[in-house]
């Protein structure tokens, strides 16, 4: 997957971008030029990174979601 041709072929097959910037020119234009997949440099500063929640909160969220899914 680290070879440019391999990751580009995988991206083309699944229609999803990859993080290998050197492979970007090898990705189909319909994927490569889609601003929803490859965010432009002027948009990057406005994005935020979510921080991990404490383990207890994560457990509570998982248990709550599992209860909702199973109807309990």
GUMARZA-459082 format. One record per residue: residue number from 1; residue in three letters; chain; x, y, z of N, C-alpha, C, O in turn. Coordinates in steps of 0.05 Angstrom, whole numbers, m for minus. Layout:
N
 pos code unit     nu     nv     nw    cau    cav    caw     cu     cv     cw     ou     ov     ow
 NUM  ALA    A      X      Y      Z      X      Y      Z      X      Y      Z      X      Y      Z
...
END
This chain:
72
 pos code unit     nu     nv     nw    cau    cav    caw     cu     cv     cw     ou     ov     ow
   1  UNK    A     16    m24      0      0      0      0     17     25      0      7     47     m6
   2  UNK    A     42     23      6     59     47      7     70     53    m21     81     75    m26
   3  UNK    A     68     35    m40     76     40    m67     54     58    m80     31     52    m78
   4  UNK    A     63     78    m94     44     98   m105     23     86   m123      0     92   m121
   5  UNK    A     32     68   m141     13     56   m159     m8     39   m145    m31     38   m153
   6  UNK    A      1     25   m124    m17      7   m110    m39     23    m95    m62     16    m96
   7  UNK    A    m31     43    m80    m51     58    m64    m69     74    m83    m93     78    m77
   8  UNK    A    m58     84   m105    m75     99   m124    m96     80   m137   m119     88   m141
   9  UNK    A    m87     56   m143   m106     36   m155   m128     29   m135   m151     26   m142
  10  UNK    A   m120     27   m109   m140     21    m88   m160     44    m86   m184     40    m84
  11  UNK    A   m150     69    m86   m167     92    m85   m187     93   m108   m210     99   m105
  12  UNK    A   m177     87   m132   m194     87   m155   m215     65   m154   m238     69   m162
  13  UNK    A   m208     42   m143   m226     20   m141   m249     25   m122   m272     18   m127
  14  UNK    A   m242     37    m99   m263     42    m78   m275     69    m79   m295     75    m66
  15  UNK    A   m263     87    m95   m274    114    m97   m270    131    m73   m287    147    m66
  16  UNK    A   m248    127    m59   m243    141    m34   m214    150    m34   m196    136    m44
  17  UNK    A   m208    174    m23   m181    184    m24   m162    169     m5   m171    153     11
  18  UNK    A   m136    174     m9   m116    162      9    m98    184     20    m99    207     10
  19  UNK    A    m82    178     40    m66    198     53    m38    201     40    m22    218     50
  20  UNK    A    m32    186     20     m6    187      7     m6    209    m14    m15    205    m36
  21  UNK    A      4    233     m6      3    256    m24     18    252    m50     11    264    m71
  22  UNK    A     39    236    m50     54    231    m75     38    214    m95     44    214   m118
  23  UNK    A     17    199    m85      1    183   m102    m23    198   m114    m36    189   m132
  24  UNK    A    m28    222   m104    m51    238   m112    m52    242   m143    m74    240   m154
  25  UNK    A    m30    248   m156    m32    251   m185    m41    226   m200    m50    228   m223
  26  UNK    A    m38    203   m188    m45    178   m201    m74    170   m196    m84    151   m208
  27  UNK    A    m88    185   m178   m116    179   m172   m133    191   m194   m127    213   m204
  28  UNK    A   m155    178   m200   m174    188   m221   m182    217   m214   m186    224   m191
  29  UNK    A   m185    233   m235   m192    261   m231   m219    264   m217   m222    284   m202
  30  UNK    A   m238    246   m221   m264    249   m208   m261    247   m177   m278    259   m163
  31  UNK    A   m241    234   m168   m236    232   m139   m218    254   m131   m223    269   m111
  32  UNK    A   m196    257   m145   m175    276   m139   m185    305   m138   m177    321   m122
  33  UNK    A   m203    312   m156   m213    339   m159   m239    345   m142   m250    366   m144
  34  UNK    A   m247    325   m127   m271    328   m111   m264    342    m85   m249    331    m68
  35  UNK    A   m274    367    m80   m266    382    m56   m277    370    m30   m267    376     m9
  36  UNK    A   m296    352    m32   m306    338     m8   m287    315      0   m289    306     23
  37  UNK    A   m270    306    m18   m251    285    m11   m223    295     m6   m211    287     14
  38  UNK    A   m214    313    m23   m188    325    m19   m193    355    m12   m198    371    m31
  39  UNK    A   m191    362     13   m197    389     22   m175    408     13   m151    401     14
  40  UNK    A   m183    431      3   m163    451     m7   m148    463     17   m156    463     40
  41  UNK    A   m124    474     10   m107    486     30   m120    510     44   m114    515     68
  42  UNK    A   m138    524     31   m150    547     43   m172    539     63   m180    555     80
  43  UNK    A   m182    515     62   m202    505     80   m190    492    105   m202    493    127
  44  UNK    A   m166    481    103   m153    467    125   m152    483    151   m158    471    172
  45  UNK    A   m145    508    151   m144    522    177   m171    524    192   m171    528    216
  46  UNK    A   m193    521    178   m219    523    191   m228    497    203   m249    496    217
  47  UNK    A   m214    475    198   m221    449    208   m211    446    237   m192    458    245
  48  UNK    A   m225    429    252   m217    424    280   m212    394    283   m222    378    269
  49  UNK    A   m195    388    303   m189    361    310   m204    354    336   m201    369    356
  50  UNK    A   m219    333    335   m234    325    359   m215    312    379   m198    295    371
  51  UNK    A   m218    318    404   m201    305    424   m215    280    434   m240    279    434
  52  UNK    A   m199    261    443   m211    237    454   m225    242    480   m216    259    496
  53  UNK    A   m247    228    484   m261    231    509   m249    212    530   m235    193    523
  54  UNK    A   m252    219    555   m242    200    576   m254    172    572   m276    170    562
  55  UNK    A   m239    152    581   m248    125    577   m275    119    588   m291    104    576
  56  UNK    A   m281    130    612   m307    125    624   m330    137    607   m352    125    606
  57  UNK    A   m326    159    595   m346    172    578   m349    156    553   m372    151    544
  58  UNK    A   m327    146    541   m329    129    517   m345    104    523   m362     96    507
  59  UNK    A   m340     92    546   m355     67    553   m384     73    556   m401     58    546
  60  UNK    A   m391     96    568   m419    103    572   m432    107    545   m455     99    540
  61  UNK    A   m418    120    526   m429    125    500   m434     99    485   m455     95    473
  62  UNK    A   m415     80    487   m417     54    473   m440     39    485   m456     27    471
  63  UNK    A   m443     38    512   m464     24    525   m491     36    518   m511     21    513
  64  UNK    A   m493     62    517   m518     76    511   m526     69    482   m549     63    476
  65  UNK    A   m507     72    463   m513     66    435   m521     37    432   m539     31    416
  66  UNK    A   m508     18    446   m515    m10    444   m543    m14    454   m558    m30    442
  67  UNK    A   m551     m1    475   m578     m3    486   m599      8    466   m620     m4    463
  68  UNK    A   m592     29    453   m610     41    433   m613     21    409   m635     17    400
  69  UNK    A   m591     11    400   m591     m8    377   m607    m33    383   m621    m43    365
  70  UNK    A   m604    m44    407   m617    m69    413   m645    m66    424   m659    m85    429
  71  UNK    A   m653    m41    429   m680    m35    439   m683    m41    469   m706    m45    478
  72  UNK    A   m662    m41    484   m663    m47    512   m669    m22    528   m671    m23    552
END
